[in-house]
């Protein structure tokens, strides 16, 4: 049946009515805000392809177009692209969850719909895309290029592998998407393996008899050195006892009034033995001091290791607690470490002053710098460090 003039008039009025409704909508900021609010929780694919997901939109925004329901605000392509950009920005900022690979593939299809048509297709074009039908009458090559670049800019905000960005065809984008998911699955497996390894390490650290391999090796080294020093000390002590008994014998012999020549020989022998005895006494004192220092170092090391174990235990036990709560529970240990730092700084200051009095300026400056870094503030330290 041929169309009557009245039918054409009615059709023109309907199109004009839709155009006026869209124009009024875009001018009304409150309506635009309400619409954007209504699509905040809609899936991303439904926003990119609204014609295929009309059930996701409220009824008051739907309008029958080309024989099916369509959200009429998206009849304006620029507004549609702006809403997509807002959704991606919320995903980038962490406000919503959006898988970048899936989103990139969806936007790839949308961008392709705005790609400028080639000359060969323009000559014998029999079919037009849905996006081209929506923009008929104003979508020249310049407008299509503008929207093409706008969608491409949105795609650049998504973090996807470089090989996805090099895809040029629909087949290539699908192939690269599969590859991206395979890579992510591999990373997921590596992460699970890493988590399992860390859990095993945590279980090992929870064992009170466990010692970290480097620390265990260091402790064994100190124990070996301690045993060697103890053996050397015993040997030197035995030698000192022997020398002391020999000196006593010579003294008794001298007191027994020996001959004059023998007396001179005994005196010389006594002086040699006395000198050897003094050397041995000095060595015994040095070894004794070294053993005491080693003992004190071992005690300090044990104390610091105990404090460190308490801190590590608090960190592992309070992994989900606030840092302030963990610091509060470790206040005593922190105070002990601060006092130890102060004592160590004062000790280094004393050593530096001794080196300075001796005339060894380089070693004095080294110790005084370390003391200053540990919190010791003194005018003598600054004066010495300023000297060339």
C-alpha positions in Angstrom: 0.0 0.0 0.0 1.6 3.4 -1.0 2.3 5.9 1.8 -0.1 8.8 2.0 1.1 12.4 2.5 -0.4 12.4 6.0 1.7 9.3 6.9 4.9 11.1 5.8 3.8 14.1 7.9 3.2 12.0 10.9 6.6 10.3 10.5 8.4 13.6 10.2 6.6 14.8 13.4 7.7 11.7 15.3 11.4 12.2 14.2 11.2 15.9 15.1 9.6 14.9 18.5 12.5 12.5 19.3 15.1 15.1 18.3 13.5 17.7 20.5 13.3 15.3 23.4 17.0 14.5 23.1 17.9 18.2 22.8 15.8 19.1 25.8 17.5 16.3 27.7 21.0 17.4 27.0 20.2 21.0 28.0 18.7 19.9 31.3 21.7 19.3 33.7 19.5 17.7 36.3 18.2 15.1 33.9 21.7 14.4 32.7 22.8 13.9 36.3 20.0 11.6 37.1 20.6 9.5 34.0 24.3 9.2 34.7 23.5 8.2 38.3 21.1 5.5 37.0 23.8 3.9 34.8 26.6 3.9 37.5 26.0 0.2 38.4 25.2 -1.0 34.9 27.7 -3.4 33.4 30.3 -1.9 31.1 29.3 -4.0 28.1 25.7 -2.8 28.5 26.9 0.8 28.3 29.1 0.2 25.2 26.3 -1.8 23.5 23.1 -0.3 24.8 20.9 -1.6 22.0 21.6 -5.2 23.0 21.1 -4.6 26.7 18.0 -2.4 26.9 16.7 -4.3 29.9 19.5 -2.9 32.0 18.1 0.7 31.6 15.1 2.3 33.3 11.9 2.4 31.2 11.6 6.2 31.2 14.9 6.3 29.2 13.9 3.7 26.6 12.5 4.6 23.2 11.7 2.4 20.3 14.2 3.0 17.5 14.6 0.8 14.4 12.2 -1.7 15.7 13.7 -2.2 19.2 14.1 -0.4 22.5 17.1 1.9 22.9 18.1 4.4 25.6 17.4 7.7 23.8 20.2 9.7 25.6 22.7 7.6 23.8 21.3 8.6 20.4 23.8 11.5 20.8 27.1 9.8 20.1 29.3 12.3 21.8 27.2 12.0 25.0 27.5 8.2 24.7 31.3 8.3 24.4 31.4 10.8 27.4 29.5 8.3 29.6 31.8 5.5 28.6 34.8 7.7 29.4 33.4 8.5 32.9 32.8 4.8 33.6 36.5 4.0 32.6 37.8 6.8 34.8 35.9 5.5 37.8 37.4 2.1 37.1 40.9 3.5 36.8 40.5 5.4 40.2 39.4 2.1 41.9 35.8 3.2 42.5 34.4 0.3 40.5 35.7 -3.0 39.2 36.3 -3.3 35.5 38.4 -6.0 33.7 40.8 -4.0 31.4 41.1 -6.8 28.8 37.3 -7.3 28.3 36.8 -3.5 28.3 39.5 -3.0 25.7 37.9 -5.6 23.4 34.5 -4.0 23.7 35.9 -0.6 23.0 37.8 -2.0 20.0 34.5 -2.9 18.4 33.0 0.5 19.2 36.1 2.3 17.8 35.8 0.2 14.6 32.3 1.4 14.1 33.6 5.0 13.9 36.5 4.2 11.6 36.4 6.2 8.3 35.1 4.2 5.4 37.6 3.3 2.7 37.0 4.6 -0.9 36.3 1.1 -2.2 33.6 0.6 0.3 32.1 4.0 -0.2 31.5 3.5 -3.9 29.4 0.3 -3.7 28.1 0.5 -0.1 24.9 -1.4 0.2 24.7 -1.8 4.0 25.4 0.8 6.7 26.4 0.1 10.3 24.0 0.9 13.2 26.4 3.6 14.4 26.4 5.1 10.9 22.6 5.0 10.8 22.4 6.9 14.2 24.7 9.7 12.9 23.2 9.9 9.4 22.9 13.5 8.2 25.9 14.9 10.2 28.5 12.2 10.4 31.1 13.3 7.9 34.6 11.9 7.8 35.8 14.7 10.2 33.1 13.8 12.8 33.8 10.1 12.5 37.5 10.7 13.0 36.8 12.8 16.0 34.8 10.1 17.7 37.2 7.4 16.6 40.0 9.3 18.4 37.8 9.9 21.4 37.2 6.2 21.8 40.9 5.5 21.2 41.8 7.9 24.0 39.5 6.0 26.4 41.2 2.8 25.4 44.6 4.2 26.2 43.5 4.6 29.8 43.2 0.9 30.2 46.3 -1.1 31.3 46.6 -3.9 28.8 49.6 -5.8 27.3 51.3 -4.0 24.4 50.5 -6.8 22.0 46.8 -6.0 22.5 47.4 -2.4 21.5 49.0 -3.6 18.2 45.9 -5.6 17.2 44.4 -4.2 13.9 41.6 -6.7 13.2 38.8 -8.4 15.1 40.6 -11.7 14.9 43.8 -10.2 16.2 42.0 -8.6 19.2 40.3 -11.9 20.1 43.6 -13.7 19.8 45.5 -11.2 21.9 42.7 -11.2 24.5 43.1 -15.0 24.9 46.8 -14.6 25.2 46.3 -11.9 27.9 44.1 -14.2 29.9 46.7 -17.0 29.6 49.4 -14.6 30.8 47.2 -13.5 33.7 46.6 -17.1 34.7 50.3 -17.8 34.6 50.9 -14.8 36.9 48.1 -16.0 39.2 49.8 -19.4 39.5 53.1 -17.8 40.3 51.4 -15.6 42.9 49.9 -18.7 44.5 53.3 -20.4 44.6 54.8 -17.3 46.1 52.1 -17.1 48.8 52.6 -20.8 49.6 56.3 -20.2 49.9 55.7 -17.3 52.3 53.3 -19.3 54.3 55.9 -22.0 54.7 58.5 -19.4 55.8 56.0 -18.0 58.4 55.5 -21.5 59.8 59.3 -22.0 60.0 59.7 -18.6 61.8 57.0 -19.5 64.3 59.2 -22.4 65.4 61.2 -21.1 68.5 64.2 -23.4 67.6 64.4 -22.1 64.1 67.3 -19.7 63.2 67.8 -17.9 59.9 70.6 -19.6 58.0 73.0 -16.5 57.8 72.5 -15.8 61.6 72.9 -19.5 62.4 76.2 -19.6 60.5 77.4 -16.4 62.2 76.6 -17.9 65.7 78.5 -21.0 64.8 81.4 -18.9 63.8 81.4 -17.0 67.0 81.1 -20.2 69.0 84.1 -21.7 67.2 86.2 -18.5 67.9 85.1 -18.6 71.5 86.2 -22.2 71.8 89.6 -21.4 70.2 90.2 -18.5 72.5 89.3 -20.6 75.5 91.8 -23.3 74.5 94.5 -20.7 73.9 93.8 -19.1 77.3 94.2 -22.4 79.0 97.5 -23.0 77.3 98.8 -19.6 78.2 97.6 -20.1 81.8 99.6 -23.3 82.0 102.7 -21.7 80.6 102.3 -18.9 83.1 102.1 -21.4 85.9 105.2 -23.1 84.7 107.1 -19.8 84.5 105.9 -18.8 87.9 107.2 -22.0 89.4 110.5 -21.6 87.6 110.9 -18.1 88.9 110.1 -19.3 92.4 112.8 -22.0 92.1 115.4 -19.5 90.9 114.5 -17.1 93.7 115.0 -19.9 96.3 118.3 -20.8 94.7 119.5 -17.1 94.9 118.5 -16.9 98.5 120.6 -20.0 99.2 123.7 -17.8 98.6 125.2 -19.2 95.4 128.7 -18.4 94.1 129.3 -15.0 92.6 129.7 -16.2 89.0 126.7 -18.4 89.3 124.7 -15.5 90.9 125.4 -13.3 87.8 124.3 -16.1 85.5 121.2 -16.6 87.6 120.4 -12.9 87.5 120.6 -12.8 83.8 118.4 -15.9 83.5 116.0 -14.3 86.0 115.8 -11.1 84.0 115.1 -13.1 80.8 112.4 -15.2 82.6 111.0 -12.1 84.3 110.6 -10.4 80.9 109.0 -13.5 79.5 106.7 -13.6 82.4 105.7 -10.0 82.0 104.9 -10.7 78.3 102.9 -13.7 79.2 101.0 -11.8 81.9 100.2 -9.0 79.3 99.0 -11.6 76.9 96.9 -13.3 79.5 95.3 -10.0 80.4 94.7 -9.2 76.7 93.1 -12.7 76.2 91.0 -12.3 79.3 89.8 -8.9 78.2 89.0 -10.3 74.7 87.0 -13.1 76.3 85.1 -10.7 78.5 84.4 -8.5 75.5 83.3 -11.5 73.5 81.0 -12.5 76.4 79.6 -9.0 76.6 79.1 -8.9 72.8 77.4 -12.3 72.9 75.1 -11.0 75.7 74.3 -7.8 73.8 73.7 -9.9 70.7 71.4 -12.2 72.6 69.5 -9.2 74.0 69.1 -7.6 70.6 68.1 -10.9 69.0 65.5 -11.3 71.7 64.1 -7.8 71.1 64.2 -8.5 67.3 62.3 -11.7 67.8 59.6 -9.9 69.9 59.3 -7.3 67.1 59.0 -9.9 64.4 56.5 -11.8 66.4 54.4 -8.7 67.0 54.6 -7.9 63.3 53.5 -11.4 62.3 50.7 -11.6 64.9 49.4 -8.0 64.2 49.6 -8.1 60.4 46.0 -6.9 60.2 46.4 -4.4 63.1 47.0 -0.7 62.8 50.7 0.5 63.0 49.9 2.6 66.1 48.7 -0.5 68.0 51.8 -2.5 67.0 54.1 0.4 68.1 52.3 0.7 71.4 52.8 -3.0 72.1 56.5 -2.7 71.4 57.1 0.5 73.4 59.4 -1.3 75.9 61.6 -2.9 73.1 61.8 0.5 71.3 62.9 2.2 74.5 65.6 -0.5 75.0 66.9 0.0 71.5 67.0 3.8 71.9 69.0 3.4 75.2 71.4 1.0 73.5 71.9 3.5 70.6 72.7 6.2 73.2 75.2 4.0 75.1 76.9 2.9 71.8 77.1 6.6 70.7 78.8 7.6 74.0 81.2 4.7 73.8 82.2 5.6 70.2 82.7 9.3 71.4 85.1 8.1 74.1 87.1 6.0 71.6 87.2 8.9 69.2 88.6 11.3 71.9 91.3 8.7 72.8 92.3 8.4 69.1 92.5 12.2 68.9 94.7 12.5 72.0 96.9 9.8 70.5 97.2 11.8 67.3 95.4 9.4 64.9 93.0 12.0 63.4 91.5 9.8 60.7 90.4 7.1 63.1 89.2 9.7 65.6 87.0 11.4 62.9 85.6 8.0 61.9 84.5 7.2 65.4 83.2 10.7 66.2 81.2 10.8 63.0 79.6 7.5 64.0 78.9 8.9 67.5 77.3 12.0 66.0 75.1 9.8 63.8 73.9 8.0 66.9 72.8 11.2 68.5 75.9 12.5 70.4 76.1 16.3 70.2 79.2 17.9 71.6 81.2 21.0 70.7 84.5 19.1 70.8 83.1 16.6 68.2 82.3 19.4 65.8 85.6 21.2 66.2 87.6 18.0 65.6 85.5 17.1 62.5 86.1 20.5 61.1 89.9 20.2 61.3 91.7 19.4 58.1 
